[in-house]
């Protein structure tokens, strides 16, 4: 038995401070042992193999744990220790300065729409923090992030709340990665639950026919593009005839949301529609001039979404509602509906899956950005995409 228990033995060296050092046989690093202000035993890795350096870290842990340092001096004390051990200056920034720098790094990496989303979420966060936005980044705690999430959730939909939380989580991860904070305060903050009544659903065939029957010529075209390509409204509205290759029977575009390049075989019903438009279609000219002009002026599809909502109301598929809140104030929770233009994307996916098209081909055709499907996307070829496009039914 003597040889079976010795591997659990820890070598402990008591130091002049209350803190002590211990090192497990299988680890090369010294661990700091100390008691916090409540007398609870704590143990933290110092990340050091040198005993003298590890001792300094252990003493620092003990001082912080017993609250011997005022909160305002903890950061300065850690920065001094960091310089002493590593010979480098510990990065320091206020919340406002760090998020501004973070946005600059993201600008060349993401689309204009995504950058605008980040800016909007960050503006909410800074407004929530108030004067605390000008404090050190290390002042942000899990309680802070939870408070922000709950603050947004009272005023916005679960989708908006989770999107804003996602942006803050990205910032916190970057701050930890770059050494500004030792731990990520947003790591274990969960998203809010989406209520079932807010989930969008696909259109039925009869519902699409009702919508088309009350739509004008341009909106009828937008609807057909939405159904037979599965693309988002903003991407369809900004299509020009340069994106369409009738000789190869395909549409090529780069999505605004994910910057993903797609080559979409043209489904037979959409090809029939395009052939009816192609006579007037000049290279470089927009396929849907009014929608294209709206996107160019406003840079987003909100106004177009409102127009489609009116079409749904005219078709009897939704109650007509004002597009602007006149009494709830800024940031008021928006009413969520089962049917919207995005439902055409859900409809496209449903129709293809019902036709027996493999999920990987369906997701590639519509440009789905699920990370879980990314491994499958690589193996989807042109033939599979053409079979998927051919599976769309004629309305």
Beta strands, then each sheet from edge to edge (+ up, - down):
strand 1: 10-14
strand 2: 20-24
strand 3: 31-35
strand 4: 41-45
strand 5: 244-245
strand 6: 250-254
strand 7: 261-265
sheet 1: 1+ 2- 3+ 4-
sheet 2: 5+ 6- 7+
end
